[in-house]
Amino acid sequence: MNLYLVDDILGKDIAKEPIRKGFGRGLLEAGMRNENVVAACADLTDSTQMSLFAKEFPERFIEIGVAEQNLVTVGSGMAALGKIPFVSSYAAFSPGRNWEQIRTTICLNDRPVKIVGSHAGLYTGKDGATHQMLEDIALMRVLPNMVVVVPGGGPEAEKATLALAEDKRPSYLRLAREPTPILTTDQTPFEIGKAYVYAEGHDITVISTGTMTYQAMVAAEKLFKDGIDVEVIHCPTIKPLDAATILKSAQKTGRVITVEEAQINGGLGGAVAELLSEEHPVPLRRMGVRDRFGESGDPDELLAHFGLTAKHIMMTAHDMMDK
C-alpha cells in the first residue's frame, strides 16, 4: 500500500466528508493567500460551500442569482481585469446550462476562470436525473484551453482548489454532494496534470477518477486475495491527461479498466481509449454510466444499480483475466 494513503482502506470507520467541503476550505485559504482571488455564485452559496469565502471576504464576493450564463460571463470579465475568479453552481446548470458562454467568453479568450460544478454525478442522490450531471466531464474536456479536475475526496479538492488558484488556464473543478470516503492524508501530493499510482500491480491496471478511486482500491485489495495483482492509478486530472503514467502501467500489465461516475462517452474512459489506441493498444474495459440518465436513490444504491461498485470492478477484472 502506498504510504501516501490512509492505513485501513477496508475499515468500516473510514472517515467521510462531502468533496465540496474541501473546495470551501481551499477557496478560503486561496483568498487569504492572494487578494486577487474573487468569487461569484448562482444563488447556491451554501450548497457549493462558497459561503466560507463570502463571509470572510464579502467585498470580493458577488451573488449573481439564478443566471448561470451571466455567472461565467462576469467571471470572464473579472479575469480580463487581472482577478482570479472562482464561479460556482450545480454542475447541471454550470456547465449544463451555460456551456456556450464558457466556450466563447472564457475558453476562446483563454481567461483563467475557475468553473466549479458541484453536485455532479450519482452522489447527488435523491435529487434524481435532472440534477445528477453525468455529462460534464465530456462537455468540458472537449473545450480548447480547458483544464478538467475531478478530485477523489475533500482533502484533495482543497489542494486542487489552491493549485487552480495559481494556474493561468481556464479550469473546471467537479465536486460531489454526499459524503465520500477519505483515502488521502495531508502528505498526499496533488499536481495538476499528474496521475498517481495508489497501488502497484502487474496483472491489470485500473484507472479511476473522483469518487471511484475508493471503489477501485477496495476492489484491488480483494482481488489480491483472489490472486490478481491490480495496479490502481488515481487520475484526478482528466485534461491534461498524464499519458506517461498511464502508458507505463499499460505496458506493464497489458490490460486496462477505467472507472468513472459519469458518462463513459467522452469522459475518462474516452480519453484513455484515445491515448491507448494511438500509442499502445491493449484490451480495455470502460466502466461508467452507459448512455443513461441518473435516477433518484441513495448513492450506494445508485452505484450498485449502475454497476460501479468494488464488486463490479472485481467482476470485470476476473472476466478480463479469464479471457
N, C-alpha and C positions, 0 to 999 in steps of 0.2 A: 504494500500500500504506500502511495506517495505520502511523504511526511507533511506535505502542504495541507492535507485534509484532516477532518475530524477523525478520531480514533475508531469509533464504532458506527459504521455505516448502517448496519442492520439493527441497531439498537432501537427499541420501542420509544425510548426517551430522547431521541434526537431532536434538537431544538428546531423550531419552525418560526417563520415570520413572513409576512407578505413582502414580495420583492419590491413593491412600490415604496415601502418604508425605507429601504436602503437608498433609494433615489432621493427621498426627502432629506435624509441626513446628509447625503453627498451635496445636494444643491445648497443647503445651508452653509456647509463648510466651504464650498466654492465661492459663495457670496462673501464670506469672511476673508477669503484669500485675495479676492480680486473685486474691486468696486465696479468694474465694468460688467460684471455678471448681472443680468436683469432677467425678469421672469414675467410671463403672461399666461393666463389660463382662461379656458372657455367655461366658466361657471362650475368648475369641478375641483376647486382648490383643495378641499379636504380629501376628496376621494383620490386625487393623484398625489397627495402628500406634499403639494407645493405650499401648503399653509405654513409650514415651518419657516420658509423663506419669507413669505408675505408678512408674517408677524414681526420678524426681525428687521426686514428692510422694506417697509411699506412704500417708501419713496421710489423704490426700484421694482415695484410690482404693479402690473396692470391687470385688472379684471375686465376681460374683453366681453364677457357674456356669451350667450349661445350664438356664436358667429365664428365658426371654425375657419372659414375662408379668410375672414379678416384677421383671425389669430395669427396665421402664418405670414400673412402679408405685412402686418405690423412688425412681426419678428424680423422679416427681411429688411424692413426699413431701419430698425434699430441696429441690425448688423452692419448696414451700409454706413452708419454713423460711428462705427467703432465699438459698439457694445457686443456682449456675448449673450445672446438671448436664448433662454430655455422656454419653450412653449408647450403646454400640456393640455391634454384632453383624453377621453377614451379613444382607444385605437379604432373603434368602429366609426368614429367621427373624424379623427385626425391620425392617419391619413385617409380614412374611409370616405370622408365627405369632401375633403379639400385637396385631393391629390393634384389636380391641375394647378392650383395656386402654389403648391410646394414645387412642382416641376418648373413653373415659369418664373416665379418671383425669388425662389431660393436656389434651386439647382442650376438653372440656366445662368443666373448671375453669380453662382458659386459663393453664396453667402453662408457664413458659419452659424446657421441657426440650428439649435438642438431641439428636434421634434420628439416629444415624449408621449408615446402611446401606451396608456395604462389600460388595465382590464382587458388584456389581449389573451386569446387562447381559451382552452377549456377550463382553466382555473377561474374564469369569470363565473362559472357555476350556474346558479338557478336563474340568472338573467336571460339565459337562453340564446337562441340563434341570432337574434338581432344585435346582441352586444358581444357575442363571442367572436371577436375578429380573428379569423384564421388566414386571411389573405394578405396581411400587412407585410410579412417578410418578402413575399414575392413582389408586391407593389413597390416597395422601397428599394429592393435590390436592383431592380431594372433601371432606376434613375441614374443618369450620369452624375458623377461627383459625390453621390450619397454614400455615407458610411452606415452600416447596419449592425447594431449591437443587441444581443439577446442574453442578458446575464442569467446565471443559474441560481442566484439567491440574493437575499438582501445585502449581505456584505459585498458581494461582487458588484451589485448595482451601485452601491456607494462609491466604490473605486472607479467604476465605469463613468459615473457622473463627473467625478473630479478629472478623469482623463479627457473626457469630451469637452470640458470647460477650457482645456488648454489646447485642444485640437482646432485647426483652422478650417476644417471642412464641414459642409452640411452633414448632419448626423440624425439617425433615428435610433431611439432607445426604447425597447419593448419591455413592458412591465406586466406582471401578473397581479391579480386581485387577492386571492385567498392565500393563507399561509402555506409555504412550501418548506421542505427540509433544508437545513443549512449544512452544506458539505465543507465549506471553506473556513479558513481562520484568518486572523489579521495578517499572517505571514504569506498567505497565498497570493502569488503575483497576478496582476492583470495588466495587459498592454493591448491597446487597440491593434487589431490585425494578427494577434497571436492565438493559436490553439494550444492546449495543454494536455499532455499525456497523464491522465489521472490514475491509470492502472496499466502496467506493461504486460504484454502477452504476445504469443507467436502464432496462434491458430486463426484468429479472426479479429477484425477491427470494428469497433462500434463507435461511430462519430455522432455525438449528441449535442444539443444546444438547449439553453434555458432550463426549464423545469425537468426536462427529460434526462438530464445527466444523472440525477439521483436514481431514476429507474434503471439507467444503464449500469451504474455502479452496483446496485443491488443484484441485477442480473449477472454481472461479471463474477461477483463473489459466489453466487450459487452455481454458476456454470463451471467454475474452477473445481468444485466438488464433484461435478459430473465428468471431469477430465477434459474440459475445454478451456483453454487458456486465452482469455479475452484481453485485448488491448482497448482501453477506453480513452477516447480523445474528446475532451470538452472543448467545444468550438463556440465561444461567446461572440466572436465577430464573424458574421456571415459574409460581410463585404467590408474591406478586402479579405478574401479567404487566405488562410495560411496554407498555401499549396505545399510548401516544403515539408511541413509536419505530416500532412495527410498522405502525400506521396511516399514518404519514407516508411510509414506504417503499412500502407497498402502493398508496397514492395516486399515487406517482411512477412505479412500474413497471407496475402493473396485472396482475401475475402473481406468485404466491407458491408456494414449495415449502417444506415443513417436513421436517426430518430429525432423527430421534432413534433411539437404540439401545435401544428399548423398545417396548411395545405402542402402536400408534397410537391405539387406543381409550382415550380419556380422558387421553392424555398431552399433550405439547406440541402435536401436530397438532390434537388436540381443542380445546385452549384457544384456539389461533389461529383455528380454524374458527368457534368460538363468537363470538369477537370480530369477525371479518370479516363474518360473516353478519348481525350486528346493526348494525354501524357502516359497513362499506364492502365490499360483496360484490365479489369478484374471483375469477377462476379460481384454484383451489387444488389442489395435489397434496400428499398426505401420504405421507412415506416413513418406514417403521419396520417393526417386526415385525407381520405381519398375522395376528392370531388364531392364532398357533402357539406351541408351546413351543420352547425352545432345544435345541441339540444339542451333543455333545462335539466339540471340534476346536480348532485354534489360532485366535486372534482374527481374523487376516487371512482364514483360510478361512471362518470364520463370517460375517464381514461380506460376503464375496463370495456366500456361499450364500443369505443373506437379502436381498441386493440393496441393501447400504448402503455401497458404496464410492464414491469420487470418480467412477469410471466410470459408475456407475448414476445418480448425480446429474446428470452430463453428459447422459446419455441422456434423462432426464426433462425437463431444461431444453430440449433440442433438440425434443423432442416437443411441449412447450408452445408454443414459438416457432413451430413449423410449423403449429400449429392456430390 
